[in-house]
Amino acid sequence: MATNKKNGNRFETDYTEDVVGFALDSFLSIASFPRFSVTIEPFSRGQERWLGADARIVNEITGFKPFYMQFKKPSAYPDYSTSNIVKHRNSLSLETSSNTLFFGLREKGKDHADYQHNILYRWRNRLKKYANSDAVYVCPLFLERSAYRFHLHLSALRRWSGFGRYPWGSRGVTIEDYGTQFRFADVPFLAEHICIPPHTLVLDAKHSYSFTEKGKELCFHSPTSLPDGVTQLGSWFDSLASDIDSDDYMFSVQQSKDRLKQLIVGDGKEEDVIPHPEGLFGIEDGMAAWSEWGKYLRETYSIHQYFFIVWNK
């Protein structure tokens, strides 16, 4: 963790956003085995990888539910900092002791149709409307990689034996540990991450989200206090998984292409269509199209696509 005294005593993490994604992928893979009825799978590889390696298992899929995460790493200011982040929070009577954690929005790339934040915001609104799903920022509450790695290791060890035997209930996502059920919210490692939904469109990237070291008292720097805008990652997973045993919001393989087009096109007005790769709707295999969409989001906007997949028993 490095300190920059010329920048308001700002603390920087000693790990990257990619490390956050890798850590969560690694942890979730402990509880994801194809021989059980529900798994969480990353789905951002592109149609060639799907058609070459995964298309043969399509008949084993009962349904799927997509969700999305954009991984962030936190920076921090101590409570004695002269930064605008701390000043804004003090003006709103929000906690700043002993450190305020925050992350900024991404600048728009020269080839990007819009800011990453706006894409995440618009895509989230479509998911809420058509899929009862979500797209959020995910940020750990650690500044040091050593602490991050330790909590991942400790949490995995606590549940390794349970995941190895009974990762999921037979239907619905309740994890079982030697016959004792527990929720995502009960997993210590997930409790050390927060989810923040993009709450509004922006005209530039000169904004940040800040929060306490416990992941509370969210603020958007304009500044605006957002008391209900932050969720612990495990609780967010529990909410997402709550309807896995219902067919109302699960996408079937047969519907997959039409559902993807519905999400991207929306009501059909040209200005409402979400940017997407050329030729996406020309891909015949619906699951390959979803995989190509996930690849586009990951490579263009660093938004990662995951599926809850329900498998044939």
N, C-alpha and C positions, 0 to 999 in steps of 0.2 A: 504494500500500500504506500503510494507516494504522496507527498504534500507539496503543493505549489503555493508559496506565500504571496506571490505576485498576483494570484488569482483568488483572493479572499480566503486563503488557507484551505483551499480545496483539496480533498482527499480523493485519490483515484484507486480503483481496483487494480490488482495485479493479474487479472484474467480477462478474457474476451467474451463477447456475446456468444461466440461459437461454443465456448466451454459450457455455458448455461444449457444450450440445446443438447450438447453431447451428454451432459450429466443427467438431464431429465430422460433422454432416450435410453440411457443405460439403466436407469432406475426402473422405468416403466417396462423394459424388456424382461425384468425379473418376473413380472406378473403377467407376461403375455406368452402363452404357449398354444400353438394351433390345435392341439388335441382337446382343448377346453372350448366351451361354447362361446365365450366372449374374449376378444383380445383388443388391445390398442395398437394400431399399426401406423407408422409414418407412411404417407402416400404422396411423395413429391419426387418421383423418380423419372417420369416421362413415359410416353407410350412405348418406346422401343424396349425399355427395361420391363414394362408390364407385359407386353406381348411376348417377349422372349423368355421370361422367367415365371410369370405369375398367372397368365391367362388360363393355364390348365387347371387352376384351383377354383375357377369362377363358379362351378357348379356346387361347390362346398359352402358358398356364402348364402346365408338366409337373408341378411340385410345389413346395412351399414348407416352410420351417422357421422358426418364430417364435422370437425371442429378445428380451430386455428389458433396458433400462438406466434407472437413476435417477441423474441427473446431480447431482453435488455440487461445491461449490467449497471449497477448503481455507482454514482459518485456521492460525495458527502461534503457538507460544510459543518464545522463546529458551531456551537451556539454563540461564540464570540466573533464569528465571521462578519465582515461588512458587505457580504454579497447581497444582491437583490433577492435571492431565494430566501435568505433568513429575514431580510427586511419585510418582504411580502408576508411571510408567515407570522411575524410579530404583529404586523398591522391587522391581521385577521384573528389574533389571539390563538394561534395554533402553536403546538409544542415545537420547540427547537432544541431541547436538551436531550442528550449531550451532543448528538449529531443529527442533522437532517439529511436523509438520503433523497436522491433525485436522479432522474435521467431526462435527457432532452430528446426532441423529435429529430428525425432524419431530414437532411436536406434533400431536395428533389434532384435526381440525376438528370443529366442533359437529355437522355432518351426516355425519361419517365413521363407518362401522360399526366400524372398528378403526384402529390406528396404521398409518401408511404402511409402516413397517418390517415389521410382522407380515404385511401383505398381500404384500409383496415376498418375505418368507420362505416363506409358504405357497404362493405361486404358483411359486416356484423349486422347491419339493419336488414339485409336480405336474409341472412341466416335466422334472425329472430322471427321474421315474417313467414318464411316458407319451411323452416326446418327445426324450429325450437332449439336452435344451437347457438354457438357463440364464437367470437373472435376477439382476443384480448392481448394486451402486453403482459408478459410474464417476467418478473424481476426477482432475483434472490435478495435476501437481506444481509448478505455477507460482503465485506470489502476485501477480505483476504482469501486467496485461493486455498491456502492450507486449511482454514476453518471450513470452507465450502466442501473440500474433499473429505475432511474428517466427518462431517455430518452426513454426507452421502454414504460413506463406508459404514458408519455406526447404524444408520437407519436400515441399510440393506442387511446387515448382520442380524438385526433384531427380528426381521421378518423373512429371512432367507428360507428357513426350513418350512415355514407356512406357505410361502409362495411356491416352493418346489413341489408341495403336495396338492394344495387346493387353492390355486390362484383366484378362481372366480366361483361364484355360485352358479348353478346350472342355468339360470336365466336372470338377468338383471346384474348389475355390477356391485355386488357386495363381496369383498374379499374375505376368505375364510382362513383361519389359522388354527389347525388341529381341531376343527369343529366349532371354533369361536368366531363369529362374524365381526368384522370391523369395517369402517368406512375409509375412503380416501383421506378424509379429514383427520383420521387417527394416525396417519403415517407421519412421523416426525420430520422427515426430510421435506415433504411437500408443504408442511406447515411453515417452513422457512422461505417460502416463495409467496409473492402476492400477484394477483391478477388485477389489471386495471383496464377497463373497457375504454376505447376511444369515445369521448362523449360529445364531440362537436367537430365540425369542419374547420380547417384553418386556411389562412391565406399565405402563410409563410411557416418556416420551421423554427422560428425564434420563440419557442415555448418549451416548458418543462412540466413534468409531474413530480411533486415532492411528497414525502411521507416520513413518518417517524421510523426509528430503528426497529420498532415492533410492527411496522406495516400499518399504521393507523393514521388518521387525520390527513387524508389526501387533499392536495392543493394543486390546481392547474395554474400555471403562471403565464396568464394574464395579470393579476392573480384572481382566482376564484376558489373558494372552499368547496370541496365535493365530499361531504361527510359520508355519503352512501356509495361512493364510487370505487371502493377497493375491497377485494375479497381474498381470503387465504386460498392458495392453489388447491389444496385438498377439498375444501368446501365447494369450490368451483367445479371440480371433477364430479363430486357427488351430485350436484345440481344437473350437470350435463347427462349423467348416467341414469337419472331418475326415471326416464321413460324408455329405457332400452327394452323393457319387456312389453312395450306397446308397439303396435304396427302403425300408429298414426303418424309418427315422425321418422320411421325407419325407411330408408331408400332401398328398393329392391334393385338387383342387377338389371332386370328388364326395364325399369324406369330410369336408370341412372343417367342416360344421355339427356332425356327430356328434363329431368330435375336439375341437371347442371345448367342447361340453357335457360331454364326458368330463373335460376338464381342470378345469372349473369345479365340477362336481358331485362328482367323485372317486368314492368308494365309495358315495355316495348318502345318507350320514347327514346329517341336517339341520345339525348343528353343524360339519360339515366343508365345507359348501358355501361357496365363496368369494363375497363380495358382488359383485353384478353388476347392471346396469341392468334395470329392469322391462321385460318384453317382448322381451328379447334372444333367447330361444329361439323366439319367434314370427316372427322374421325368416326368410323363406323362402330367400333367397339366402345361402348359407353364407359367401361371401367378404364380403358386406355385413355379416353378423353379426360376423365377425372385425374388420372396420373399426370397427364400433360399439363393440366391446369395447376396442379400442385407444384410441378416443376417450374412453371412460369412464375407463380407467386414467390417461390423460394429464391429463384435466381434474380428476379427483377426487384422484389420488394422485401426480401428476407422474411416473408410470412410463411410459416411452416404448416402444412396440411396433415392432419391426422384423422384416422377413422376409428370409431368403435365398430368392430365387425362382429356380428353374430353368425356363428358357424352352424351348419347342420349337425345335429346330434348323431 
